[in-house]
Structures are given as C-alpha cells and as structure tokens.
Amino acid sequence: MKATRLAIPDVFLIEPTVFGDNRGFFFESFNQAQFEAAIGRKVYFVQDNHSRSAKNVLRGLHYQIQQPQGKLVRVAEGVVFDVAVDIRKSSPTFGQWVGEILSAENKKQIWIPEGFAHGFIVLSDAAEFLYKTTDYWAPQHERCIAWNDPDLKIDWRTQEAPVLSAKDAQGMLLNQAECFA
C-alpha cells in the first residue's frame, strides 16, 4: 500500500498493491495496521456504506457537525471525481479543497479525516461508491455545503449540469455554514 499526502496534508491518497494476471486481480482493500501506520494515527471504523449513482449525480458536500465522520472512500464500479473541503476554521487550509479521480480501474482510495466536507460526481454511466466511516450516520447533525459555492471554485471535471438531491440543492455557502473550530 502506498499513501500520499495531498495538497491538504491531512487528506491521503491510498493506492493498494494490486496483483493481476490473465485471470483477473486481487488486492487488499483495507488493512488496519498498514492504514494506521500510513496516516499516523489510530482509526476505528464503525460503518460501511455503499451507494450506486447514475452519470452526473453529484452527492455532497456533506459533513456532520456533531459525530463527525472520517471516511475512507473508493469506487467499485465506474469513475467519480471525489472532493474533500477543509472546514476546520483553525486550519491553515480552511476553505481549500482537494480532488482526485477514483475508479474501479485505478483502485485508488482517499482518506478524508473528520473536519472535512465530502462530495463526489459520477463521470461514468454509473458508479458504485464504497466508504468506511469513523462514526455513525446522524441525520440530525448532517449539513451540506453548496457544491457550486463561488468562494470554493471547485472544478467538478464536467461541463454537464449535475443531478442533485433536494437536500444537496439546498446546500449552504461555506461562509454561512456551521464549521468546526
């Protein structure tokens, strides 16, 4: 497993070692000891989530103001552009974002720690998205930052209008949103 810090140093790109031949491939998608050594801290995952979305579906930018969730995310089918936004006011990278293409083919993962808003857009015809979380989903604490916040200037890697849920269409601007200290 290779772990690379992204432009926001608390966010890591995780690349598993893949063994493949004409029969297919095998890779270890998660190893607790290696993961903790790579990111430099203990992590306890409590929930796994799996979503399927059609092309141009944009989910996010989600976070929980209480019971914040760290997320280890990957794609099992298709291609997405995955984004993490630092919403920790005390952070030198507050209001900055990082993004990576995740796909079933490249098998890359992203570690997004607590204190970040997270979202992704589907670039393929469909995508299956998997994520491990460090706390349980708590809808009463869930918040959403607008995917198109003009201060964030996220390049979602598509020219087409995204398909949003009603909740995501109501996302707040970062300068009006509840953030972490």
C-alpha positions as CSV (number, residue, x, y, z in Angstrom):
1,M,0.0,0.0,0.0
2,K,1.2,3.4,-0.9
3,A,-0.1,6.5,1.0
4,T,0.5,10.0,-0.4
5,R,-0.4,13.3,1.4
6,L,-2.5,15.5,-0.9
7,A,-2.3,19.3,-1.1
8,I,-4.2,19.4,2.2
9,P,-1.8,17.3,4.3
10,D,-4.4,15.5,6.5
11,V,-6.0,14.0,3.4
12,F,-4.3,10.9,1.9
13,L,-4.4,9.2,-1.4
14,I,-4.2,5.4,-0.7
15,E,-3.0,3.1,-3.6
16,P,-3.2,-0.6,-2.8
17,T,-0.8,-3.1,-4.2
18,V,-2.7,-4.9,-7.0
19,F,-1.8,-8.4,-8.1
20,G,-3.2,-9.2,-11.5
21,D,-2.8,-11.6,-14.4
22,N,-5.0,-13.0,-17.2
23,R,-7.4,-14.4,-14.6
24,G,-8.2,-11.1,-13.0
25,F,-6.8,-9.3,-10.0
26,F,-6.5,-9.4,-6.2
27,F,-5.8,-6.6,-3.8
28,E,-6.2,-6.0,-0.1
29,S,-8.7,-3.1,0.1
30,F,-8.1,-2.4,3.8
31,N,-5.5,-3.4,6.4
32,Q,-6.0,-1.7,9.7
33,A,-2.3,-1.8,10.8
34,Q,-1.0,-0.6,7.4
35,F,-3.6,2.1,7.2
36,E,-2.9,3.5,10.7
37,A,0.8,3.4,10.1
38,A,0.3,5.3,6.8
39,I,-1.8,8.1,8.2
40,G,0.0,8.2,11.6
41,R,-3.0,7.7,13.9
42,K,-5.4,5.1,15.3
43,V,-8.7,4.9,13.5
44,Y,-11.8,2.9,14.4
45,F,-14.3,2.4,11.7
46,V,-17.9,1.7,12.7
47,Q,-20.0,1.7,9.5
48,D,-19.6,0.8,5.8
49,N,-21.7,2.4,3.2
50,H,-22.4,1.6,-0.5
51,S,-24.1,3.8,-3.0
52,R,-24.9,3.5,-6.7
53,S,-25.4,6.6,-8.7
54,A,-26.0,7.4,-12.4
55,K,-23.9,9.7,-14.6
56,N,-23.7,13.3,-13.4
57,V,-25.2,12.6,-10.0
58,L,-23.4,14.8,-7.5
59,R,-23.6,13.9,-3.9
60,G,-22.3,16.5,-1.4
61,L,-20.7,18.4,0.1
62,H,-21.7,16.5,3.2
63,Y,-20.5,16.5,6.8
64,Q,-21.8,16.0,10.3
65,I,-21.3,18.9,12.7
66,Q,-21.6,16.5,15.7
67,Q,-20.5,12.9,15.5
68,P,-18.1,14.0,12.7
69,Q,-17.1,11.2,10.3
70,G,-13.7,10.3,8.9
71,K,-14.2,8.5,5.7
72,L,-12.1,6.1,3.6
73,V,-13.7,6.1,0.2
74,R,-13.2,4.1,-3.0
75,V,-15.1,3.1,-6.2
76,A,-16.0,-0.5,-7.0
77,E,-17.6,0.3,-10.4
78,G,-17.3,3.3,-12.7
79,V,-15.5,6.6,-12.3
80,V,-16.0,9.5,-9.9
81,F,-14.3,12.8,-9.1
82,D,-14.1,12.9,-5.3
83,V,-13.7,16.1,-3.3
84,A,-12.8,17.0,0.3
85,V,-13.1,20.5,1.6
86,D,-11.4,21.6,4.8
87,I,-14.0,23.2,7.1
88,R,-11.9,23.5,10.2
89,K,-11.7,27.2,11.0
90,S,-8.4,26.8,12.9
91,S,-6.7,25.0,10.0
92,P,-4.3,26.8,7.7
93,T,-6.1,25.1,4.8
94,F,-9.6,26.2,5.8
95,G,-11.8,26.6,2.8
96,Q,-9.4,24.8,0.4
97,W,-10.3,21.6,-1.4
98,V,-8.6,18.6,-2.9
99,G,-10.0,16.3,-5.5
100,E,-9.0,13.0,-7.2
101,I,-10.3,10.7,-9.9
102,L,-11.3,7.4,-8.2
103,S,-12.3,4.5,-10.4
104,A,-12.8,0.7,-10.4
105,E,-9.8,0.6,-12.7
106,N,-7.3,2.7,-10.7
107,K,-8.5,1.2,-7.3
108,K,-7.3,4.4,-5.5
109,Q,-8.9,5.4,-2.2
110,I,-9.0,8.7,-0.3
111,W,-8.8,9.1,3.5
112,I,-10.8,12.2,4.5
113,P,-10.5,12.8,8.2
114,E,-13.1,14.4,10.5
115,G,-13.5,18.1,9.9
116,F,-14.0,18.0,6.2
117,A,-17.0,18.2,3.9
118,H,-17.1,15.5,1.2
119,G,-18.7,15.0,-2.1
120,F,-18.3,13.3,-5.5
121,I,-19.7,13.5,-9.0
122,V,-20.2,10.4,-11.2
123,L,-18.2,10.8,-14.5
124,S,-19.1,7.3,-16.0
125,D,-22.5,6.0,-16.9
126,A,-22.9,4.8,-13.3
127,A,-20.7,4.2,-10.3
128,E,-20.7,2.2,-7.1
129,F,-19.1,4.1,-4.3
130,L,-17.9,2.5,-1.0
131,Y,-16.9,4.2,2.2
132,K,-15.9,3.3,5.7
133,T,-16.8,5.8,8.4
134,T,-15.5,6.5,11.9
135,D,-18.9,7.4,13.3
136,Y,-22.5,6.5,12.6
137,W,-24.7,8.4,10.3
138,A,-26.6,11.0,12.3
139,P,-29.1,12.8,10.1
140,Q,-29.9,15.4,12.8
141,H,-26.3,16.6,12.6
142,E,-25.8,16.3,8.9
143,R,-25.0,19.5,7.0
144,C,-24.4,20.3,3.4
145,I,-22.2,23.0,1.7
146,A,-23.3,24.1,-1.8
147,W,-21.4,22.2,-4.5
148,N,-21.1,25.4,-6.5
149,D,-20.0,27.8,-3.7
150,P,-18.3,30.6,-5.7
151,D,-15.7,31.0,-3.0
152,L,-14.6,27.3,-3.2
153,K,-14.4,27.3,-7.0
154,I,-14.4,23.5,-7.2
155,D,-13.7,22.2,-10.7
156,W,-16.0,19.2,-10.8
157,R,-14.4,17.9,-14.1
158,T,-17.6,18.0,-16.1
159,Q,-19.4,20.5,-18.3
160,E,-22.8,19.0,-17.7
161,A,-25.3,20.2,-15.1
162,P,-25.2,17.9,-12.1
163,V,-28.1,15.9,-10.8
164,L,-28.7,16.8,-7.2
165,S,-31.0,15.6,-4.4
166,A,-33.4,18.1,-2.9
167,K,-31.1,18.3,0.2
168,D,-28.0,18.9,-1.8
169,A,-29.7,21.6,-3.9
170,Q,-30.3,23.5,-0.6
171,G,-26.6,23.5,0.4
172,M,-25.3,26.5,2.3
173,L,-22.4,28.7,1.3
174,L,-19.3,28.0,3.3
175,N,-19.3,31.5,4.8
176,Q,-22.8,30.8,6.2
177,A,-22.3,27.2,7.2
178,E,-21.6,25.7,10.6
179,C,-18.0,24.7,10.6
180,F,-15.6,23.1,13.0
181,A,-13.4,25.2,15.4
